[in-house]
Amino acid sequence: MIQISYTDSRPIYEKVKDSLRQLILSGALPAGEKLPSVREQAMSLSINPNTIQRAYRELEQEGYIISVPGKGSFVAQGGGARAARRAELTEKLRALADELAALGLTREEIAQIIKEERHD
C-alpha cells in the first residue's frame, strides 16, 4: 500500500501523509474504506507509531479521513478534500508561475514546462 522513500529528505510523517493522500485522491482508497490501525501501519512500515499518528491526525485536519473512537480511521465521504487540495495546488501553481514570469519566462515557456511535466 504505502512505500516510503528514504532518499527523500522530508520527515517520514509527511511521506506517509502524502502517500495516503495520493491513494485517496486516486480512488485506490475509496470513501468509507477503513485504514489500518496506527499500530498495524507502523509495524508494516517499520516506523514509530507516533509518526503514523501524526500523519493520520494531519489527514483528518485536512478532511481526507475521519477517526471514530473505538472503530478506527476511515476515508472521508464526499469530494470536499479533493476540491480543497485542487484549490491549494492551483494557488501554489499560480504563485510559481508569477515567480517564473518575474524571472523573465513568458507564458508560453511556462505552459511548455507544464506540458512537459504532465504524466498522462
Phi and psi restraints in degrees (value plus and minus 20) as a CYANA .aco file:
   2 ILE   PHI    -129.3   -89.3
   2 ILE   PSI     117.3   157.3
   3 GLN   PHI    -144.9  -104.9
   3 GLN   PSI     111.7   151.7
   4 ILE   PHI    -123.6   -83.6
   4 ILE   PSI     107.8   147.8
   5 SER   PHI    -112.0   -72.0
   5 SER   PSI      98.5   138.5
   6 TYR   PHI    -105.9   -65.9
   6 TYR   PSI     -21.5    18.5
   7 THR   PHI    -104.7   -64.7
   7 THR   PSI     -38.0     2.0
   8 ASP   PHI     -96.3   -56.3
   8 ASP   PSI     109.7   149.7
   9 SER   PHI    -102.1   -62.1
   9 SER   PSI     -25.2    14.8
  10 ARG   PHI     -88.0   -48.0
  10 ARG   PSI     137.8   177.8
  11 PRO   PHI     -79.2   -39.2
  11 PRO   PSI     129.7   169.7
  12 ILE   PHI     -81.4   -41.4
  12 ILE   PSI     -58.8   -18.8
  13 TYR   PHI     -80.6   -40.6
  13 TYR   PSI     -54.9   -14.9
  14 GLU   PHI     -87.8   -47.8
  14 GLU   PSI     -58.3   -18.3
  15 LYS   PHI     -84.7   -44.7
  15 LYS   PSI     -62.6   -22.6
  16 VAL   PHI     -83.6   -43.6
  16 VAL   PSI     -67.4   -27.4
  17 LYS   PHI     -79.5   -39.5
  17 LYS   PSI     -66.9   -26.9
  18 ASP   PHI     -84.7   -44.7
  18 ASP   PSI     -57.9   -17.9
  19 SER   PHI     -84.5   -44.5
  19 SER   PSI     -65.8   -25.8
  20 LEU   PHI     -85.1   -45.1
  20 LEU   PSI     -61.8   -21.8
  21 ARG   PHI     -78.9   -38.9
  21 ARG   PSI     -63.7   -23.7
  22 GLN   PHI     -83.2   -43.2
  22 GLN   PSI     -61.2   -21.2
  23 LEU   PHI     -83.6   -43.6
  23 LEU   PSI     -58.4   -18.4
  24 ILE   PHI     -88.8   -48.8
  24 ILE   PSI     -68.4   -28.4
  25 LEU   PHI     -85.2   -45.2
  25 LEU   PSI     -51.8   -11.8
  26 SER   PHI     -99.5   -59.5
  26 SER   PSI     -33.0     7.0
  27 GLY   PHI      71.1   111.1
  27 GLY   PSI     -22.1    17.9
  28 ALA   PHI     -83.8   -43.8
  28 ALA   PSI     -50.4   -10.4
  29 LEU   PHI    -133.2   -93.2
  29 LEU   PSI      78.7   118.7
  30 PRO   PHI     -94.8   -54.8
  30 PRO   PSI     141.5   181.5
  31 ALA   PHI     -74.3   -34.3
  31 ALA   PSI     115.4   155.4
  32 GLY   PHI      70.2   110.2
  32 GLY   PSI     -32.3     7.7
  33 GLU   PHI     -85.5   -45.5
  33 GLU   PSI     113.4   153.4
  34 LYS   PHI    -100.3   -60.3
  34 LYS   PSI     111.0   151.0
  35 LEU   PHI    -103.9   -63.9
  35 LEU   PSI     134.6   174.6
  36 PRO   PHI     -78.8   -38.8
  36 PRO   PSI     129.8   169.8
  37 SER   PHI     -81.4   -41.4
  37 SER   PSI     142.5   182.5
  38 VAL   PHI     -76.1   -36.1
  38 VAL   PSI     -65.3   -25.3
  39 ARG   PHI     -84.3   -44.3
  39 ARG   PSI     -64.6   -24.6
  40 GLU   PHI     -81.8   -41.8
  40 GLU   PSI     -65.4   -25.4
  41 GLN   PHI     -83.7   -43.7
  41 GLN   PSI     -62.6   -22.6
  42 ALA   PHI     -82.7   -42.7
  42 ALA   PSI     -62.0   -22.0
  43 MET   PHI     -86.3   -46.3
  43 MET   PSI     -61.6   -21.6
  44 SER   PHI     -87.2   -47.2
  44 SER   PSI     -49.3    -9.3
  45 LEU   PHI    -119.4   -79.4
  45 LEU   PSI     -24.5    15.5
  46 SER   PHI      36.5    76.5
  46 SER   PSI      27.2    67.2
  47 ILE   PHI    -151.9  -111.9
  47 ILE   PSI     148.7   188.7
  48 ASN   PHI     -85.0   -45.0
  48 ASN   PSI     115.2   155.2
  49 PRO   PHI     -78.1   -38.1
  49 PRO   PSI     -50.2   -10.2
  50 ASN   PHI     -82.9   -42.9
  50 ASN   PSI     -51.1   -11.1
  51 THR   PHI     -86.0   -46.0
  51 THR   PSI     -65.6   -25.6
  52 ILE   PHI     -84.8   -44.8
  52 ILE   PSI     -62.6   -22.6
  53 GLN   PHI     -78.6   -38.6
  53 GLN   PSI     -61.8   -21.8
  54 ARG   PHI     -84.9   -44.9
  54 ARG   PSI     -62.7   -22.7
  55 ALA   PHI     -81.7   -41.7
  55 ALA   PSI     -65.9   -25.9
  56 TYR   PHI     -82.4   -42.4
  56 TYR   PSI     -63.4   -23.4
  57 ARG   PHI     -80.0   -40.0
  57 ARG   PSI     -64.9   -24.9
  58 GLU   PHI     -88.1   -48.1
  58 GLU   PSI     -57.9   -17.9
  59 LEU   PHI     -83.1   -43.1
  59 LEU   PSI     -56.2   -16.2
  60 GLU   PHI     -88.4   -48.4
  60 GLU   PSI     -62.5   -22.5
  61 GLN   PHI     -82.0   -42.0
  61 GLN   PSI     -52.6   -12.6
  62 GLU   PHI    -103.5   -63.5
  62 GLU   PSI     -26.9    13.1
  63 GLY   PHI      69.7   109.7
  63 GLY   PSI      -9.1    30.9
  64 TYR   PHI    -103.2   -63.2
  64 TYR   PSI     -52.9   -12.9
  65 ILE   PHI    -152.7  -112.7
  65 ILE   PSI     143.0   183.0
  66 ILE   PHI    -147.2  -107.2
  66 ILE   PSI     126.4   166.4
  67 SER   PHI    -131.7   -91.7
  67 SER   PSI     111.8   151.8
  68 VAL   PHI    -133.8   -93.8
  68 VAL   PSI      95.1   135.1
  69 PRO   PHI     -73.6   -33.6
  69 PRO   PSI     109.8   149.8
  70 GLY   PHI      62.6   102.6
  70 GLY   PSI     -30.3     9.7
  71 LYS   PHI    -133.7   -93.7
  71 LYS   PSI     -56.4   -16.4
  72 GLY   PHI     103.7   143.7
  72 GLY   PSI    -186.5  -146.5
  73 SER   PHI    -129.8   -89.8
  73 SER   PSI     120.6   160.6
  74 PHE   PHI    -152.4  -112.4
  74 PHE   PSI     131.5   171.5
  75 VAL   PHI     -86.8   -46.8
  75 VAL   PSI     111.1   151.1
  76 ALA   PHI     -85.6   -45.6
  76 ALA   PSI     129.2   169.2
  77 GLN   PHI     -99.5   -59.5
  77 GLN   PSI     135.5   175.5
  78 GLY   PHI      63.5   103.5
  78 GLY   PSI     146.7   186.7
  79 GLY   PHI    -120.9   -80.9
  79 GLY   PSI      -4.4    35.6
  80 GLY   PHI     -80.0   -40.0
  80 GLY   PSI     -60.6   -20.6
  81 ALA   PHI     -86.4   -46.4
  81 ALA   PSI     -59.3   -19.3
  82 ARG   PHI     -84.2   -44.2
  82 ARG   PSI     -64.4   -24.4
  83 ALA   PHI     -85.7   -45.7
  83 ALA   PSI     -58.9   -18.9
  84 ALA   PHI     -85.2   -45.2
  84 ALA   PSI     -62.7   -22.7
  85 ARG   PHI     -85.6   -45.6
  85 ARG   PSI     -59.7   -19.7
  86 ARG   PHI     -81.5   -41.5
  86 ARG   PSI     -64.3   -24.3
  87 ALA   PHI     -83.6   -43.6
  87 ALA   PSI     -61.1   -21.1
  88 GLU   PHI     -82.8   -42.8
  88 GLU   PSI     -66.1   -26.1
  89 LEU   PHI     -89.6   -49.6
  89 LEU   PSI     -55.4   -15.4
  90 THR   PHI     -82.7   -42.7
  90 THR   PSI     -61.3   -21.3
  91 GLU   PHI     -84.6   -44.6
  91 GLU   PSI     -60.8   -20.8
  92 LYS   PHI     -83.5   -43.5
  92 LYS   PSI     -60.4   -20.4
  93 LEU   PHI     -83.7   -43.7
  93 LEU   PSI     -62.0   -22.0
  94 ARG   PHI     -81.9   -41.9
  94 ARG   PSI     -62.8   -22.8
  95 ALA   PHI     -83.2   -43.2
  95 ALA   PSI     -61.4   -21.4
  96 LEU   PHI     -85.3   -45.3
  96 LEU   PSI     -61.4   -21.4
  97 ALA   PHI     -82.9   -42.9
  97 ALA   PSI     -60.6   -20.6
  98 ASP   PHI     -82.2   -42.2
  98 ASP   PSI     -62.1   -22.1
  99 GLU   PHI     -86.4   -46.4
  99 GLU   PSI     -61.8   -21.8
 100 LEU   PHI     -83.2   -43.2
 100 LEU   PSI     -59.7   -19.7
 101 ALA   PHI     -84.3   -44.3
 101 ALA   PSI     -59.0   -19.0
 102 ALA   PHI     -84.3   -44.3
 102 ALA   PSI     -45.2    -5.2
 103 LEU   PHI    -107.1   -67.1
 103 LEU   PSI     -18.9    21.1
 104 GLY   PHI      84.9   124.9
 104 GLY   PSI     -19.0    21.0
 105 LEU   PHI     -97.2   -57.2
 105 LEU   PSI     124.2   164.2
 106 THR   PHI    -104.0   -64.0
 106 THR   PSI     146.0   186.0
 107 ARG   PHI     -78.0   -38.0
 107 ARG   PSI     -59.3   -19.3
 108 GLU   PHI     -84.9   -44.9
 108 GLU   PSI     -60.4   -20.4
 109 GLU   PHI     -86.2   -46.2
 109 GLU   PSI     -60.3   -20.3
 110 ILE   PHI     -84.6   -44.6
 110 ILE   PSI     -64.6   -24.6
 111 ALA   PHI     -81.3   -41.3
 111 ALA   PSI     -58.8   -18.8
 112 GLN   PHI     -84.3   -44.3
 112 GLN   PSI     -60.5   -20.5
 113 ILE   PHI     -80.0   -40.0
 113 ILE   PSI     -64.6   -24.6
 114 ILE   PHI     -84.3   -44.3
 114 ILE   PSI     -64.0   -24.0
 115 LYS   PHI     -80.0   -40.0
 115 LYS   PSI     -60.3   -20.3
 116 GLU   PHI     -87.1   -47.1
 116 GLU   PSI     -49.3    -9.3
 117 GLU   PHI    -110.2   -70.2
 117 GLU   PSI     -30.3     9.7
 118 ARG   PHI     -87.4   -47.4
 118 ARG   PSI     120.7   160.7
 119 HIS   PHI    -137.0   -97.0
 119 HIS   PSI      27.8    67.8
